[in-house]
Amino acid sequence: MTSQPVDPSADAAPTPAVQRTIKVRRAPKFVPFMIAGALVGVVVAGIFTMLSPGVEQFEPSSIFGFFTVLLMVPGAGLGAIVALVIDRRSVRRAQTAVVESVPDNQDEPGAGEESV
């Protein structure tokens, strides 16, 4: 026994197009800003390690690790603050657009065909 797939939209009447007003804005992604801030913290830790005088008790790698741990978190926080400021500015520059829904019509020629 085989069953044929039923198209639920075959019996439905065509729906009228609906227009809506939306706000369009460009918002930053926070994670890349936080990663960039953390990387800036690592670079600053490297600079501090190079500029610090040599200490007999600690190796340069342990000094670098200490500064890295100390500066990555504030760097990530600073990156998040920069992203937040850019996000707030994008809210002010938001533009309004009118969109209209387009119903799917299977009766149109070329509908459902893939282009090569």
TORDRENRO-558590 format. One record per atom (N, C-alpha, C, O, CB): x, y, z; atom name; residue in three letters. Coordinates in steps of 0.05 Angstrom, whole numbers, padded with zeros to 5 digits, always signed. Glycine has a CB too. Layout:
<nodes>
- px / py / pz / atomo / residuo
- X / Y / Z / CA / ala;
...
</nodes>
This chain:
<nodes>
- px / py / pz / atomo / residuo
- +00017 / -00023 / +00000 / N / met;
- +00000 / +00000 / +00000 / CA / met;
- +00018 / +00025 / +00000 / C / met;
- +00035 / +00028 / +00017 / O / met;
- -00020 / +00000 / +00024 / CB / met;
- +00015 / +00042 / -00019 / N / thr;
- +00030 / +00067 / -00021 / CA / thr;
- +00012 / +00090 / -00017 / C / thr;
- -00012 / +00090 / -00025 / O / thr;
- +00046 / +00069 / -00048 / CB / thr;
- +00022 / +00110 / -00005 / N / ser;
- +00006 / +00135 / -00002 / CA / ser;
- +00020 / +00158 / -00016 / C / ser;
- +00044 / +00159 / -00017 / O / ser;
- +00002 / +00141 / +00029 / CB / ser;
- +00004 / +00174 / -00027 / N / gln;
- +00014 / +00198 / -00042 / CA / gln;
- +00016 / +00221 / -00022 / C / gln;
- -00001 / +00225 / -00005 / O / gln;
- -00005 / +00205 / -00066 / CB / gln;
- +00038 / +00237 / -00024 / N / pro;
- +00040 / +00260 / -00007 / CA / pro;
- +00018 / +00280 / -00013 / C / pro;
- +00012 / +00285 / -00036 / O / pro;
- +00068 / +00273 / -00009 / CB / pro;
- +00007 / +00292 / +00008 / N / val;
- -00014 / +00311 / +00005 / CA / val;
- -00003 / +00339 / +00010 / C / val;
- +00011 / +00344 / +00029 / O / val;
- -00037 / +00305 / +00026 / CB / val;
- -00009 / +00356 / -00009 / N / asp;
- +00000 / +00384 / -00007 / CA / asp;
- -00021 / +00400 / +00008 / C / asp;
- -00043 / +00404 / -00002 / O / asp;
- +00006 / +00397 / -00035 / CB / asp;
- -00015 / +00409 / +00033 / N / pro;
- -00036 / +00422 / +00049 / CA / pro;
- -00044 / +00449 / +00037 / C / pro;
- -00066 / +00459 / +00042 / O / pro;
- -00027 / +00427 / +00077 / CB / pro;
- -00026 / +00461 / +00020 / N / ser;
- -00033 / +00487 / +00009 / CA / ser;
- -00050 / +00485 / -00016 / C / ser;
- -00058 / +00505 / -00027 / O / ser;
- -00008 / +00503 / +00003 / CB / ser;
- -00055 / +00460 / -00026 / N / ala;
- -00070 / +00457 / -00050 / CA / ala;
- -00099 / +00465 / -00047 / C / ala;
- -00111 / +00476 / -00065 / O / ala;
- -00069 / +00428 / -00060 / CB / ala;
- -00110 / +00460 / -00023 / N / asp;
- -00138 / +00467 / -00018 / CA / asp;
- -00142 / +00495 / -00007 / C / asp;
- -00164 / +00506 / -00008 / O / asp;
- -00150 / +00447 / +00001 / CB / asp;
- -00121 / +00507 / +00002 / N / ala;
- -00123 / +00533 / +00015 / CA / ala;
- -00125 / +00555 / -00006 / C / ala;
- -00113 / +00553 / -00027 / O / ala;
- -00099 / +00538 / +00033 / CB / ala;
- -00140 / +00575 / +00001 / N / ala;
- -00143 / +00598 / -00017 / CA / ala;
- -00118 / +00615 / -00015 / C / ala;
- -00104 / +00615 / +00006 / O / ala;
- -00168 / +00615 / -00009 / CB / ala;
- -00110 / +00628 / -00036 / N / pro;
- -00086 / +00645 / -00035 / CA / pro;
- -00089 / +00667 / -00014 / C / pro;
- -00110 / +00680 / -00012 / O / pro;
- -00080 / +00657 / -00063 / CB / pro;
- -00068 / +00670 / +00002 / N / thr;
- -00069 / +00690 / +00023 / CA / thr;
- -00060 / +00717 / +00012 / C / thr;
- -00042 / +00718 / -00005 / O / thr;
- -00051 / +00682 / +00047 / CB / thr;
- -00073 / +00738 / +00020 / N / pro;
- -00065 / +00765 / +00010 / CA / pro;
- -00038 / +00773 / +00022 / C / pro;
- -00030 / +00764 / +00044 / O / pro;
- -00086 / +00786 / +00017 / CB / pro;
- -00023 / +00789 / +00007 / N / ala;
- +00003 / +00798 / +00016 / CA / ala;
- -00001 / +00817 / +00040 / C / ala;
- -00019 / +00834 / +00039 / O / ala;
- +00019 / +00812 / -00007 / CB / ala;
- +00015 / +00814 / +00060 / N / val;
- +00014 / +00831 / +00084 / CA / val;
- +00038 / +00849 / +00085 / C / val;
- +00061 / +00840 / +00081 / O / val;
- +00012 / +00814 / +00110 / CB / val;
- +00033 / +00875 / +00089 / N / gln;
- +00056 / +00894 / +00091 / CA / gln;
- +00061 / +00900 / +00120 / C / gln;
- +00042 / +00904 / +00136 / O / gln;
- +00050 / +00920 / +00075 / CB / gln;
- +00087 / +00900 / +00128 / N / arg;
- +00095 / +00907 / +00155 / CA / arg;
- +00117 / +00928 / +00154 / C / arg;
- +00132 / +00929 / +00134 / O / arg;
- +00103 / +00882 / +00171 / CB / arg;
- +00119 / +00943 / +00175 / N / thr;
- +00141 / +00962 / +00177 / CA / thr;
- +00161 / +00951 / +00197 / C / thr;
- +00153 / +00944 / +00220 / O / thr;
- +00131 / +00991 / +00186 / CB / thr;
- +00186 / +00950 / +00189 / N / ile;
- +00207 / +00940 / +00207 / CA / ile;
- +00230 / +00960 / +00209 / C / ile;
- +00232 / +00978 / +00191 / O / ile;
- +00218 / +00913 / +00197 / CB / ile;
- +00246 / +00958 / +00229 / N / lys;
- +00270 / +00974 / +00232 / CA / lys;
- +00294 / +00958 / +00224 / C / lys;
- +00297 / +00935 / +00233 / O / lys;
- +00273 / +00985 / +00261 / CB / lys;
- +00311 / +00969 / +00208 / N / val;
- +00335 / +00955 / +00198 / CA / val;
- +00359 / +00970 / +00209 / C / val;
- +00361 / +00994 / +00206 / O / val;
- +00335 / +00954 / +00167 / CB / val;
- +00377 / +00955 / +00222 / N / arg;
- +00402 / +00967 / +00232 / CA / arg;
- +00424 / +00946 / +00231 / C / arg;
- +00419 / +00922 / +00230 / O / arg;
- +00398 / +00977 / +00261 / CB / arg;
- +00448 / +00956 / +00231 / N / arg;
- +00472 / +00939 / +00231 / CA / arg;
- +00481 / +00937 / +00260 / C / arg;
- +00490 / +00957 / +00271 / O / arg;
- +00494 / +00949 / +00212 / CB / arg;
- +00480 / +00914 / +00272 / N / ala;
- +00489 / +00910 / +00299 / CA / ala;
- +00514 / +00893 / +00300 / C / ala;
- +00517 / +00874 / +00284 / O / ala;
- +00466 / +00896 / +00316 / CB / ala;
- +00533 / +00900 / +00317 / N / pro;
- +00558 / +00885 / +00319 / CA / pro;
- +00554 / +00858 / +00333 / C / pro;
- +00535 / +00855 / +00349 / O / pro;
- +00580 / +00901 / +00333 / CB / pro;
- +00571 / +00839 / +00328 / N / lys;
- +00571 / +00814 / +00342 / CA / lys;
- +00590 / +00818 / +00366 / C / lys;
- +00613 / +00827 / +00362 / O / lys;
- +00580 / +00790 / +00324 / CB / lys;
- +00581 / +00811 / +00390 / N / phe;
- +00597 / +00816 / +00414 / CA / phe;
- +00621 / +00798 / +00417 / C / phe;
- +00642 / +00807 / +00426 / O / phe;
- +00579 / +00814 / +00438 / CB / phe;
- +00619 / +00773 / +00410 / N / val;
- +00640 / +00754 / +00414 / CA / val;
- +00666 / +00761 / +00400 / C / val;
- +00687 / +00760 / +00412 / O / val;
- +00631 / +00726 / +00406 / CB / val;
- +00665 / +00769 / +00374 / N / pro;
- +00690 / +00777 / +00361 / CA / pro;
- +00703 / +00801 / +00374 / C / pro;
- +00728 / +00803 / +00376 / O / pro;
- +00685 / +00783 / +00332 / CB / pro;
- +00687 / +00820 / +00384 / N / phe;
- +00699 / +00843 / +00398 / CA / phe;
- +00712 / +00834 / +00424 / C / phe;
- +00733 / +00844 / +00432 / O / phe;
- +00677 / +00864 / +00404 / CB / phe;
- +00699 / +00815 / +00438 / N / met;
- +00711 / +00806 / +00463 / CA / met;
- +00737 / +00790 / +00458 / C / met;
- +00756 / +00792 / +00473 / O / met;
- +00691 / +00789 / +00479 / CB / met;
- +00737 / +00774 / +00437 / N / ile;
- +00761 / +00759 / +00430 / CA / ile;
- +00784 / +00779 / +00422 / C / ile;
- +00807 / +00775 / +00430 / O / ile;
- +00756 / +00739 / +00407 / CB / ile;
- +00777 / +00799 / +00407 / N / ala;
- +00797 / +00819 / +00399 / CA / ala;
- +00808 / +00834 / +00423 / C / ala;
- +00832 / +00839 / +00425 / O / ala;
- +00785 / +00839 / +00379 / CB / ala;
- +00791 / +00840 / +00442 / N / gly;
- +00800 / +00853 / +00467 / CA / gly;
- +00818 / +00835 / +00483 / C / gly;
- +00838 / +00844 / +00495 / O / gly;
- +00776 / +00861 / +00484 / CB / gly;
- +00811 / +00809 / +00484 / N / ala;
- +00829 / +00790 / +00499 / CA / ala;
- +00856 / +00787 / +00485 / C / ala;
- +00876 / +00785 / +00498 / O / ala;
- +00815 / +00762 / +00501 / CB / ala;
- +00856 / +00788 / +00458 / N / leu;
- +00881 / +00786 / +00443 / CA / leu;
- +00898 / +00812 / +00448 / C / leu;
- +00923 / +00810 / +00449 / O / leu;
- +00876 / +00783 / +00414 / CB / leu;
- +00885 / +00834 / +00450 / N / val;
- +00899 / +00859 / +00457 / CA / val;
- +00912 / +00856 / +00484 / C / val;
- +00934 / +00866 / +00489 / O / val;
- +00881 / +00884 / +00455 / CB / val;
- +00897 / +00844 / +00503 / N / gly;
- +00908 / +00839 / +00530 / CA / gly;
- +00933 / +00821 / +00529 / C / gly;
- +00952 / +00826 / +00544 / O / gly;
- +00887 / +00826 / +00547 / CB / gly;
- +00933 / +00801 / +00511 / N / val;
- +00956 / +00784 / +00509 / CA / val;
- +00980 / +00799 / +00497 / C / val;
- +01003 / +00796 / +00506 / O / val;
- +00950 / +00759 / +00490 / CB / val;
- +00975 / +00817 / +00477 / N / val;
- +00996 / +00833 / +00466 / CA / val;
- +01008 / +00852 / +00487 / C / val;
- +01032 / +00855 / +00489 / O / val;
- +00986 / +00849 / +00441 / CB / val;
- +00991 / +00864 / +00502 / N / val;
- +01000 / +00882 / +00523 / CA / val;
- +01016 / +00866 / +00544 / C / val;
- +01036 / +00876 / +00555 / O / val;
- +00977 / +00897 / +00537 / CB / val;
- +01008 / +00842 / +00550 / N / ala;
- +01022 / +00825 / +00569 / CA / ala;
- +01050 / +00819 / +00558 / C / ala;
- +01070 / +00819 / +00573 / O / ala;
- +01007 / +00799 / +00574 / CB / ala;
- +01052 / +00814 / +00532 / N / gly;
- +01078 / +00810 / +00520 / CA / gly;
- +01096 / +00834 / +00521 / C / gly;
- +01120 / +00832 / +00526 / O / gly;
- +01075 / +00802 / +00491 / CB / gly;
- +01084 / +00858 / +00517 / N / ile;
- +01100 / +00883 / +00520 / CA / ile;
- +01109 / +00887 / +00548 / C / ile;
- +01132 / +00894 / +00553 / O / ile;
- +01083 / +00907 / +00510 / CB / ile;
- +01092 / +00882 / +00568 / N / phe;
- +01100 / +00885 / +00596 / CA / phe;
- +01122 / +00865 / +00603 / C / phe;
- +01140 / +00872 / +00618 / O / phe;
- +01076 / +00880 / +00614 / CB / phe;
- +01120 / +00841 / +00592 / N / thr;
- +01141 / +00821 / +00598 / CA / thr;
- +01168 / +00830 / +00586 / C / thr;
- +01189 / +00827 / +00599 / O / thr;
- +01133 / +00794 / +00586 / CB / thr;
- +01168 / +00841 / +00562 / N / met;
- +01193 / +00851 / +00550 / CA / met;
- +01205 / +00874 / +00565 / C / met;
- +01229 / +00877 / +00568 / O / met;
- +01188 / +00858 / +00521 / CB / met;
- +01187 / +00892 / +00575 / N / leu;
- +01197 / +00916 / +00588 / CA / leu;
- +01204 / +00912 / +00618 / C / leu;
- +01217 / +00929 / +00629 / O / leu;
- +01176 / +00937 / +00586 / CB / leu;
- +01194 / +00890 / +00630 / N / ser;
- +01199 / +00886 / +00658 / CA / ser;
- +01228 / +00878 / +00662 / C / ser;
- +01240 / +00863 / +00646 / O / ser;
- +01180 / +00865 / +00670 / CB / ser;
- +01240 / +00887 / +00684 / N / pro;
- +01268 / +00879 / +00690 / CA / pro;
- +01268 / +00849 / +00698 / C / pro;
- +01249 / +00839 / +00710 / O / pro;
- +01280 / +00896 / +00712 / CB / pro;
- +01289 / +00835 / +00692 / N / gly;
- +01291 / +00807 / +00699 / CA / gly;
- +01292 / +00803 / +00729 / C / gly;
- +01306 / +00817 / +00743 / O / gly;
- +01316 / +00795 / +00686 / CB / gly;
- +01277 / +00784 / +00738 / N / val;
- +01276 / +00777 / +00766 / CA / val;
- +01286 / +00748 / +00769 / C / val;
- +01278 / +00731 / +00754 / O / val;
- +01247 / +00779 / +00778 / CB / val;
- +01304 / +00744 / +00788 / N / glu;
- +01316 / +00718 / +00791 / CA / glu;
- +01295 / +00696 / +00799 / C / glu;
- +01298 / +00673 / +00792 / O / glu;
- +01338 / +00719 / +00812 / CB / glu;
- +01275 / +00704 / +00814 / N / gln;
- +01256 / +00685 / +00824 / CA / gln;
- +01237 / +00674 / +00803 / C / gln;
- +01226 / +00652 / +00805 / O / gln;
- +01240 / +00697 / +00847 / CB / gln;
- +01232 / +00690 / +00782 / N / phe;
- +01212 / +00682 / +00762 / CA / phe;
- +01224 / +00682 / +00734 / C / phe;
- +01241 / +00699 / +00727 / O / phe;
- +01188 / +00702 / +00762 / CB / phe;
- +01216 / +00662 / +00718 / N / glu;
- +01225 / +00661 / +00691 / CA / glu;
- +01207 / +00680 / +00674 / C / glu;
- +01185 / +00687 / +00683 / O / glu;
- +01223 / +00632 / +00680 / CB / glu;
- +01217 / +00689 / +00651 / N / pro;
- +01200 / +00706 / +00634 / CA / pro;
- +01174 / +00694 / +00625 / C / pro;
- +01154 / +00708 / +00622 / O / pro;
- +01216 / +00714 / +00609 / CB / pro;
- +01174 / +00667 / +00622 / N / ser;
- +01148 / +00654 / +00614 / CA / ser;
- +01128 / +00656 / +00636 / C / ser;
- +01104 / +00658 / +00631 / O / ser;
- +01153 / +00625 / +00606 / CB / ser;
- +01136 / +00654 / +00661 / N / ser;
- +01117 / +00655 / +00683 / CA / ser;
- +01107 / +00684 / +00687 / C / ser;
- +01084 / +00689 / +00694 / O / ser;
- +01129 / +00645 / +00709 / CB / ser;
- +01125 / +00703 / +00681 / N / ile;
- +01116 / +00732 / +00682 / CA / ile;
- +01096 / +00737 / +00660 / C / ile;
- +01075 / +00750 / +00665 / O / ile;
- +01141 / +00751 / +00680 / CB / ile;
- +01101 / +00726 / +00636 / N / phe;
- +01082 / +00730 / +00614 / CA / phe;
- +01056 / +00717 / +00621 / C / phe;
- +01035 / +00728 / +00615 / O / phe;
- +01094 / +00718 / +00588 / CB / phe;
- +01056 / +00693 / +00632 / N / gly;
- +01031 / +00679 / +00640 / CA / gly;
- +01015 / +00695 / +00660 / C / gly;
- +00991 / +00697 / +00659 / O / gly;
- +01037 / +00652 / +00650 / CB / gly;
- +01029 / +00706 / +00680 / N / phe;
- +01016 / +00722 / +00700 / CA / phe;
- +01003 / +00747 / +00688 / C / phe;
- +00979 / +00753 / +00694 / O / phe;
- +01036 / +00731 / +00722 / CB / phe;
- +01018 / +00761 / +00671 / N / phe;
- +01006 / +00785 / +00659 / CA / phe;
- +00984 / +00778 / +00639 / C / phe;
- +00964 / +00793 / +00636 / O / phe;
- +01028 / +00801 / +00644 / CB / phe;
- +00986 / +00755 / +00626 / N / thr;
- +00965 / +00747 / +00607 / CA / thr;
- +00939 / +00742 / +00622 / C / thr;
- +00918 / +00751 / +00614 / O / thr;
- +00974 / +00721 / +00592 / CB / thr;
- +00941 / +00727 / +00644 / N / val;
- +00917 / +00721 / +00660 / CA / val;
- +00905 / +00747 / +00671 / C / val;
- +00880 / +00751 / +00672 / O / val;
- +00923 / +00702 / +00683 / CB / val;
- +00922 / +00765 / +00679 / N / leu;
- +00913 / +00790 / +00690 / CA / leu;
- +00900 / +00809 / +00670 / C / leu;
- +00882 / +00824 / +00677 / O / leu;
- +00936 / +00804 / +00704 / CB / leu;
- +00910 / +00808 / +00645 / N / leu;
- +00901 / +00828 / +00625 / CA / leu;
- +00881 / +00817 / +00605 / C / leu;
- +00868 / +00833 / +00590 / O / leu;
- +00924 / +00839 / +00611 / CB / leu;
- +00877 / +00791 / +00603 / N / met;
- +00858 / +00781 / +00583 / CA / met;
- +00829 / +00787 / +00591 / C / met;
- +00813 / +00795 / +00574 / O / met;
- +00861 / +00751 / +00581 / CB / met;
- +00822 / +00785 / +00616 / N / val;
- +00795 / +00790 / +00625 / CA / val;
- +00788 / +00820 / +00622 / C / val;
- +00766 / +00826 / +00611 / O / val;
- +00791 / +00781 / +00654 / CB / val;
- +00805 / +00838 / +00631 / N / pro;
- +00798 / +00867 / +00626 / CA / pro;
- +00797 / +00873 / +00596 / C / pro;
- +00781 / +00890 / +00587 / O / pro;
- +00818 / +00885 / +00640 / CB / pro;
- +00814 / +00860 / +00580 / N / gly;
- +00814 / +00865 / +00551 / CA / gly;
- +00788 / +00855 / +00539 / C / gly;
- +00776 / +00869 / +00522 / O / gly;
- +00837 / +00851 / +00538 / CB / gly;
- +00778 / +00832 / +00547 / N / ala;
- +00752 / +00822 / +00537 / CA / ala;
- +00729 / +00840 / +00546 / C / ala;
- +00711 / +00845 / +00531 / O / ala;
- +00747 / +00793 / +00547 / CB / ala;
- +00731 / +00850 / +00571 / N / gly;
- +00711 / +00869 / +00580 / CA / gly;
- +00711 / +00895 / +00565 / C / gly;
- +00690 / +00906 / +00558 / O / gly;
- +00715 / +00875 / +00610 / CB / gly;
- +00735 / +00905 / +00559 / N / leu;
- +00737 / +00929 / +00543 / CA / leu;
- +00726 / +00925 / +00515 / C / leu;
- +00713 / +00942 / +00503 / O / leu;
- +00766 / +00938 / +00541 / CB / leu;
- +00731 / +00901 / +00503 / N / gly;
- +00720 / +00895 / +00477 / CA / gly;
- +00689 / +00894 / +00478 / C / gly;
- +00676 / +00904 / +00459 / O / gly;
- +00730 / +00868 / +00467 / CB / gly;
- +00678 / +00884 / +00499 / N / ala;
- +00649 / +00883 / +00502 / CA / ala;
- +00637 / +00911 / +00505 / C / ala;
- +00616 / +00917 / +00494 / O / ala;
- +00641 / +00866 / +00526 / CB / ala;
- +00652 / +00928 / +00519 / N / ile;
- +00642 / +00956 / +00522 / CA / ile;
- +00643 / +00971 / +00495 / C / ile;
- +00625 / +00986 / +00489 / O / ile;
- +00660 / +00971 / +00543 / CB / ile;
- +00664 / +00966 / +00479 / N / val;
- +00665 / +00978 / +00453 / CA / val;
- +00642 / +00968 / +00435 / C / val;
- +00630 / +00984 / +00421 / O / val;
- +00693 / +00972 / +00439 / CB / val;
- +00637 / +00943 / +00436 / N / ala;
- +00614 / +00932 / +00421 / CA / ala;
- +00588 / +00943 / +00430 / C / ala;
- +00570 / +00948 / +00414 / O / ala;
- +00614 / +00901 / +00423 / CB / ala;
- +00585 / +00948 / +00456 / N / leu;
- +00560 / +00959 / +00467 / CA / leu;
- +00557 / +00988 / +00457 / C / leu;
- +00534 / +00996 / +00451 / O / leu;
- +00561 / +00958 / +00497 / CB / leu;
- +00579 / +01003 / +00457 / N / val;
- +00577 / +01031 / +00447 / CA / val;
- +00569 / +01031 / +00418 / C / val;
- +00553 / +01048 / +00410 / O / val;
- +00604 / +01046 / +00452 / CB / val;
- +00582 / +01014 / +00402 / N / ile;
- +00575 / +01013 / +00373 / CA / ile;
- +00546 / +01004 / +00370 / C / ile;
- +00532 / +01014 / +00352 / O / ile;
- +00594 / +00994 / +00359 / CB / ile;
- +00536 / +00986 / +00386 / N / asp;
- +00509 / +00977 / +00385 / CA / asp;
- +00489 / +00999 / +00391 / C / asp;
- +00469 / +01002 / +00378 / O / asp;
- +00504 / +00953 / +00404 / CB / asp;
- +00496 / +01015 / +00411 / N / arg;
- +00478 / +01038 / +00418 / CA / arg;
- +00478 / +01058 / +00395 / C / arg;
- +00457 / +01070 / +00390 / O / arg;
- +00488 / +01051 / +00444 / CB / arg;
- +00500 / +01063 / +00382 / N / arg;
- +00501 / +01081 / +00360 / CA / arg;
- +00485 / +01071 / +00336 / C / arg;
- +00473 / +01087 / +00321 / O / arg;
- +00530 / +01087 / +00351 / CB / arg;
- +00484 / +01044 / +00332 / N / ser;
- +00469 / +01033 / +00310 / CA / ser;
- +00439 / +01035 / +00315 / C / ser;
- +00424 / +01036 / +00295 / O / ser;
- +00477 / +01004 / +00306 / CB / ser;
- +00431 / +01037 / +00340 / N / val;
- +00402 / +01040 / +00345 / CA / val;
- +00393 / +01068 / +00336 / C / val;
- +00371 / +01070 / +00325 / O / val;
- +00396 / +01037 / +00376 / CB / val;
- +00410 / +01088 / +00339 / N / arg;
- +00403 / +01115 / +00331 / CA / arg;
- +00402 / +01117 / +00300 / C / arg;
- +00387 / +01132 / +00289 / O / arg;
- +00423 / +01135 / +00342 / CB / arg;
- +00419 / +01101 / +00286 / N / arg;
- +00420 / +01103 / +00257 / CA / arg;
- +00402 / +01083 / +00244 / C / arg;
- +00404 / +01078 / +00219 / O / arg;
- +00448 / +01098 / +00249 / CB / arg;
- +00384 / +01071 / +00258 / N / ala;
- +00366 / +01051 / +00247 / CA / ala;
- +00348 / +01064 / +00226 / C / ala;
- +00339 / +01086 / +00230 / O / ala;
- +00349 / +01037 / +00268 / CB / ala;
- +00342 / +01049 / +00205 / N / gln;
- +00324 / +01059 / +00184 / CA / gln;
- +00299 / +01042 / +00184 / C / gln;
- +00299 / +01019 / +00192 / O / gln;
- +00338 / +01058 / +00156 / CB / gln;
- +00278 / +01054 / +00174 / N / thr;
- +00252 / +01041 / +00173 / CA / thr;
- +00247 / +01031 / +00144 / C / thr;
- +00253 / +01045 / +00125 / O / thr;
- +00229 / +01059 / +00182 / CB / thr;
- +00238 / +01006 / +00142 / N / ala;
- +00232 / +00994 / +00116 / CA / ala;
- +00205 / +00981 / +00117 / C / ala;
- +00195 / +00972 / +00138 / O / ala;
- +00254 / +00974 / +00108 / CB / ala;
- +00192 / +00980 / +00093 / N / val;
- +00166 / +00966 / +00091 / CA / val;
- +00171 / +00940 / +00076 / C / val;
- +00182 / +00940 / +00054 / O / val;
- +00145 / +00985 / +00076 / CB / val;
- +00163 / +00918 / +00088 / N / val;
- +00166 / +00892 / +00075 / CA / val;
- +00138 / +00880 / +00070 / C / val;
- +00119 / +00886 / +00083 / O / val;
- +00182 / +00873 / +00093 / CB / val;
- +00138 / +00864 / +00049 / N / glu;
- +00113 / +00851 / +00041 / CA / glu;
- +00117 / +00821 / +00039 / C / glu;
- +00137 / +00812 / +00026 / O / glu;
- +00102 / +00863 / +00015 / CB / glu;
- +00100 / +00805 / +00050 / N / ser;
- +00103 / +00776 / +00048 / CA / ser;
- +00095 / +00767 / +00020 / C / ser;
- +00076 / +00778 / +00008 / O / ser;
- +00086 / +00762 / +00070 / CB / ser;
- +00109 / +00748 / +00011 / N / val;
- +00104 / +00737 / -00016 / CA / val;
- +00095 / +00708 / -00012 / C / val;
- +00110 / +00692 / -00002 / O / val;
- +00129 / +00739 / -00035 / CB / val;
- +00070 / +00702 / -00021 / N / pro;
- +00061 / +00674 / -00018 / CA / pro;
- +00075 / +00656 / -00038 / C / pro;
- +00084 / +00664 / -00059 / O / pro;
- +00030 / +00672 / -00022 / CB / pro;
- +00079 / +00631 / -00030 / N / asp;
- +00091 / +00611 / -00047 / CA / asp;
- +00070 / +00601 / -00067 / C / asp;
- +00049 / +00591 / -00059 / O / asp;
- +00103 / +00587 / -00031 / CB / asp;
- +00075 / +00605 / -00092 / N / asn;
- +00057 / +00595 / -00113 / CA / asn;
- +00071 / +00573 / -00129 / C / asn;
- +00091 / +00577 / -00141 / O / asn;
- +00048 / +00618 / -00132 / CB / asn;
- +00060 / +00549 / -00127 / N / gln;
- +00070 / +00527 / -00142 / CA / gln;
- +00060 / +00526 / -00171 / C / gln;
- +00071 / +00512 / -00188 / O / gln;
- +00063 / +00500 / -00128 / CB / gln;
- +00039 / +00542 / -00177 / N / asp;
- +00027 / +00542 / -00203 / CA / asp;
- +00043 / +00558 / -00224 / C / asp;
- +00039 / +00555 / -00248 / O / asp;
- -00001 / +00553 / -00202 / CB / asp;
- +00061 / +00575 / -00214 / N / glu;
- +00077 / +00592 / -00232 / CA / glu;
- +00096 / +00575 / -00248 / C / glu;
- +00107 / +00556 / -00238 / O / glu;
- +00092 / +00614 / -00217 / CB / glu;
- +00101 / +00582 / -00273 / N / pro;
- +00121 / +00568 / -00289 / CA / pro;
- +00148 / +00572 / -00278 / C / pro;
- +00156 / +00594 / -00271 / O / pro;
- +00120 / +00576 / -00319 / CB / pro;
- +00163 / +00550 / -00276 / N / gly;
- +00191 / +00552 / -00265 / CA / gly;
- +00192 / +00549 / -00235 / C / gly;
- +00214 / +00549 / -00224 / O / gly;
- +00203 / +00578 / -00273 / CB / gly;
- +00169 / +00548 / -00221 / N / ala;
- +00170 / +00545 / -00192 / CA / ala;
- +00178 / +00517 / -00185 / C / ala;
- +00169 / +00497 / -00196 / O / ala;
- +00142 / +00551 / -00181 / CB / ala;
- +00196 / +00515 / -00166 / N / gly;
- +00205 / +00490 / -00156 / CA / gly;
- +00228 / +00478 / -00172 / C / gly;
- +00238 / +00457 / -00165 / O / gly;
- +00182 / +00471 / -00156 / CB / gly;
- +00236 / +00491 / -00195 / N / glu;
- +00258 / +00480 / -00211 / CA / glu;
- +00284 / +00492 / -00200 / C / glu;
- +00285 / +00515 / -00191 / O / glu;
- +00254 / +00487 / -00241 / CB / glu;
- +00304 / +00476 / -00201 / N / glu;
- +00330 / +00485 / -00193 / CA / glu;
- +00345 / +00496 / -00217 / C / glu;
- +00343 / +00485 / -00239 / O / glu;
- +00347 / +00463 / -00180 / CB / glu;
- +00359 / +00518 / -00213 / N / ser;
- +00375 / +00530 / -00235 / CA / ser;
- +00403 / +00517 / -00234 / C / ser;
- +00414 / +00512 / -00212 / O / ser;
- +00376 / +00560 / -00233 / CB / ser;
- +00414 / +00513 / -00257 / N / val;
- +00440 / +00500 / -00258 / CA / val;
- +00462 / +00520 / -00263 / C / val;
- +00485 / +00514 / -00265 / O / val;
- +00441 / +00479 / -00281 / CB / val;
</nodes>
